[in-house]
C-alpha cells in the first residue's frame, strides 16, 4: 500500500478471552497421578461435560470406572507420536470436554526406541558409523514428535497428561579439598520422563513425589500468579480445584460466573457458571474457536488449476521440519540431488525463502550440510562390501 501498511497485520487491543489449559501430572508409580487426573478432569468438565481417557496401560484407568464417569480408549503399541496426535483429535471430534492421556511417558520411551532403530538402519551394521548417524536419526524421529506436541497445543480442548517420573543423575565436575578435579554423580531429583521442554510448555505442571501422600504435588515450574490462589498444594488435588481452573480458563472469577477484568465478556447479574461446552473438531483451515483471532497465515504457493488456501502454522512448520530432516538423512550425492531436483521441494524452498525466512534458514543449513557431507571426494569407497 502507498503508506506502507500491511492489510494482513492489524494489531487490536488485547482481551483476556477464553482458552483451554494444558496440565501435566508427573510422578513415580503409586503417587496418585491417574486418580488425581480424573478428579481434576471431573471438575473441569462439570456435571454435563464429557471426559475422554486415552489409556496406554492396558485398561488400567478402567479401575476407576466405578468412581468416575468417562469414555475410555485403549492405545496399543507402537506408541509413536502420531498415535497420541490421532487419539487427541478423535477425542475432540467426539465432543470431549477434557482429555486425559495416561501414560504419556510411553511416547518418549517409544521415540527413543525408534531413534535407536533408525541408527541401526542408517549405520547398516557398521558400529563405527553409529555416532555419526545419531543426529541424522534425530532428524527423522523428532519432526513427528514436534508435530504431535504442536497439535496438542492447538486443540481447543483441556488436556491432562499423566507421565511417569524418574530420578535423573548428572555427572558434575567438582574440586576436592586437595584442589583436585573429579567428576561425581549428582541426583537432580525427580523429573518427568519425556522431552525436557514439554513440562515447561504446560499451563500447569505438577510433580507427585511420595506414594505415602498420594495426590499431594509440588510445581515443576513456577505457578502463574493467577493459579496460586486456585491451588492448595497442602492437600490432594480434587474436583473443586478442577472447577476453579476451568472457571479461570473461561475468564471468570472462580465460582462466581463473573468475567475477570479485561476478559472482553460482559457481566450478567446472577449468571450461573456453566461447564465448558464440548469443543468442535479442529479443522485444517481455521483457528480453534474461543481464542482471539490471529493474523491469517501466508497462502501456499499457487498451483495451476488449484484454489489458494490458508495453510495452518503447524502444517508450515511440520513441512519445513520434514524437508530439513530429509536433507539431514541423505547418505550420498544421488540422494541429495534427488531431493534438490524434486519440483515440489524446490517450490517449497522458494516459498519458505520468500515468506518464512526463519524456517528457510534451517532448511538451507541442512541442504548445505548435505551437499558437503555427500561430496564424492570425501565419501568412503567400498570394495567387496568393506569400507577402505
N, C-alpha and C positions, 0 to 999 in steps of 0.2 A: 504494500500500500504506500501511497505517496508520503505519508507521515511516518512511515517505518514501523507501524504497529502490526502485530501478527494476530489475525482474527481468531486463531485457534488457541491462543494463550491469553485467556481473560481471567484475571485474579478477582475473586469475590470475597466478601467478608466471611471469615470462618465461623461456623456454628458448631456446637458440641455434637449434635446428631446422635444416631444410634449405631452400635457396632456389635460384632459377635466376639466374645472373649475366647482366647485360646489358653488352656490351662494344662500344665504338665505336673503330674504327681509321680515322684520317683521314690525308690526305696528298696531295700532288700526284701526277700520273701517273708511274709508274715507280719508286715508292718501296717497293713490295713489299706493298701492302695486301691484295690478293686471296690471294697465296701465304701470307702470314702468317696471314690469317684461316683458311685451310684447315688450316694446321699447328695453330693453336690448337684449331680445331673437332675435329680428329682426336684430339687429346689429351683434350678434354672428353668426346667421345663414347665413347672407349675402343674396344677391339678389336671389340666386338659392337654398338656403337652405330650409329645411322643419322644421316648428315649430309644436310641438305637445303639447296640453294643456290637462292635466287631471284635471277635474273640480269637486269639492265636493259640490259646492254651487248651485246645480240645474240649471246649464247652465248660471250662472251669467257672466262667461267670454265671452259668445257669444255676450254680449252687445257691445263688441269691434270688432266684425267681420267686420264692415264697415271701420275700421281704420287699421286693420292688417289682414294678410293672415295666417291662421293657421288651423291645423287639431284638432278637438275637441272630447273629450270623457267625458261623464258623469259618475262619480263614485257614486255608490249607497251604502247606509248603509247595513251592519255594516262596519265601517271604520277600520277594523283590519289591522295589518301591512302587511299581505300577499297581500291585495288588492292593496296597493301602490307599493309593490315589483313587482307584476304581471303587473301592468299598465306600470311601467318603462321598464320592459323587452320587453313588447309588442311594446312600442314606438321605442325602439332600433331596434327590428326586422323589423319594418315598415319603417326604414330608416330615423328616426328623426335626424336632425342636432342639435336640442336642445329641451329639455323637460321642460315645466313649470308645476308644481304641485301647485294648488291653491284650497283649503286652507289646508296646511299640518298640521295645528293645530288640525284638526279633528282626525288625527291618535292618538295623545296623549290623547285627550279627550275620545276617544273610548277605549283606553288602560286602562285608569283609571276606566271606567265603567266595563270593562272586569275584572279588578282586584277585584272590589267590588263583582261582580257576583261569582268569584272564592272563595272569602272569605265566602260568603253566602253558597256556595255549600260545602266547606270543614268544616265549623263550624256546619252545619246541624241544624241551628236554635238555637244553644246554644250560647247566647250572650257572655258568659264568655270566649268562645274559640276564639272569633273573633281576638283579639290582637295576640294570638299565631299563627293564620293562615295567618297573613299579609305577613310575609316573605316567607311562603310556596307559597302563591298565586303569589307573585312577581316571584318566581322561575318558575312558569308556563307561565306567560304572557310576561316576559322580553326577553326570548330567541328569540321568533318570531320578536320582535321589533329590537333586535340587528342584527338578520339575515337580516332584511329588510334594515337597515342602511348600513350594510356591502355590500349588493348588490348594493345600490345606489353609494357607494364609488367606487366599482369595475367596474361599467359600463363605457364603453369608449364613453361617451356622456355628453356634458354640461347639467347641470340640474340647474334650478332656482326654489327654494322652496319659496312660499309665505306663511307666517304664521301670525296669529293674535298675538297680544301682550297685556299684561295687567300689571297693577301696582302690584308689589309684596310688601307685608308688612312683615317685620321681627320684631320679639319681641326681643328687646335688653335690657340688664341689664345696668342701669346707676346709678350713685351716685348723689343725690341732694345736695344742699348747706348745708344741715344739716348732711351730711355724711351717709344718709340712702340709702340703695339699693332699687331700684324699677325697674320694667320691663315696658318699654314703646314701643308702636308700632312705627316703623321707615319705611318710604317709601323708598324702594330700587330703585324706578323708574320703567320705562317700561322694561319688559323682555319678550322674545319670549315665547309663550306657547309651552311647549314640554320638552323633555329630556334636562336637563341643559347643557349637553356636546355637543349636536348636533350643535348649533350655532358656537361653537369654533372649530369644525372639518371641517367647510367650508373653501373654498379658500377665500371667501369674505362674510362677514356677516354685513348687514346694518339695521338700525332701522329708520323708518319713525315715527315722533312724533307728528307733528302738521297738522291737517286737513286744516288749513289755508295756509299751504305751502306744498301742495301735491308734492311728488317726491323728496323732499329735505331730505337727510338722513344723519345720523351720523354712524360711525363704532361701531359695538357691540364689536368687538375685534380689536386689533391693526392691522393696514393695513401692508401688506407686502411692503417692500421698493420698489419693482418693480411696485406695484399697485399705489403708491402715485401719480406719475405724470400722471397716466391714468384717475384719477377720479377728477372731480371738484365738491366737495360736497357743494358748494355755489349755485349750480343750479340743476334743476331736472335731474335725470338720463335720458339718451337718447340713440338713436341708435348709435351715434358715440362712446359713452362710451362702448357699447357692442362690436362694431367693434374693438376698441383698446384692450379690454380684450381678444377677440378671437385671434388677431394677436400676443399678448403676449403669450397666451397659445400655439400657434403654434411655438413659439420660434423665432418670428420675431420682429423687431423694428416696432412699430405700424405705419401703413400707408406706409411703405417702401417696404415691401415684402422681406427685408433682414434679415438673421438669426442673433440672438443675439450671443454674444461671448459664445463659449462653447456649442452651440446647436448641434454640430455634423452634421450639414447640410450645404453643400457647397453653396456659394453665387453665384447667377446668375445675371449678369448685366442686369438691366431693367426688371427683373422678376416681374410679376404682382401679387399682393396679391390676393389669391383666398379664397372663402368661404370654410369652412371645409366640406369635403365630408361626406355623411351620414355614420353613424357608422354601422359596421357589427354587426350581432346579437352576444350576449355574449354566448359562449358555456361553457360547464361544463368541458372541457378537455384542454383548452388553455387560456393563459392570454390575457387580452384585447390588441389589436394591438396598434401601435403608442406609446407604452411605452417601456422603456428599459427592456430587458428580466430579469426576476427574477429567482433565483435558483429554480429548479423544486421542488414541494412539495413532501414529502415522499410517497412511494407507500402504497396502502392499503394492509392489510394482505392478503396473498394468500388464496384462497379457491379452493377446489377440482374442477377441470374442468373449472375454471374461469380464464380468462386472466387478468393479472395485469393491473391496470390503475393508472394514476396520479390523486390524489384527490385534488381538489382546497382547498386553505386555508380556505375560507369561509365555505365550507362544513365540514371541520375538526372541526372548532370552533363551528359551529352550532350543530354538533353531540355531542361534549363534553358538550355544554350548555344544550342540551336536556336530556342527561344522568344525569347531575348534578341536573336539575330540577325534574327529576323523583324520585331521592333519597330524594330531599327536600320535596316532596309531599306525601311520604309514611305515612300511618296512623296507621299501625300495623305491627307486625313481619311477618305476612303472605305476605303482600305486599312487604316488604323488601326482603324476601327470594325469592319471585317470580322474582324480578329484578336480584338478585345475581345469581340465578340458570339459568337464560336465557343465552344460549350459545352465542348468538350474543353480549350480554352485556359483558360477560366475555372476549370474544375475543377483543372487543373494548377497554376495560380497560387495558388489557395486551399490546395492541398495543400502547395506549397512554403512558403507563409506559415506554415502550422501546423507542418510537420515539418523544413523546411530553410531557416531564415531567412537563412542566409548566401547561398544561391543566390537566394532570393526578392529580396534587396536589389538584386542585379544586374538581374534581370528587371524589378523595379519601376522602377529607374532608367531602363532602356531604354524602358519603357512611358511614363513621364512625359516623357522627351525626345521620343518620337514624337508625343505629344499636342501638345507645344509646337511642334515642328517643322512639323506638318501643320495648324497653325491657319490657317483660310481667310483670316483678316485679314492674315497675313504671307506667304501663298503668292503667287508672281508670277502675274499674269494673262497669258493667252496670246491673241493675236489673230493670225489667219491664220498660225498656226504659229510666231510670234515672241514672245519674252518682252518685256514692257514694264515 
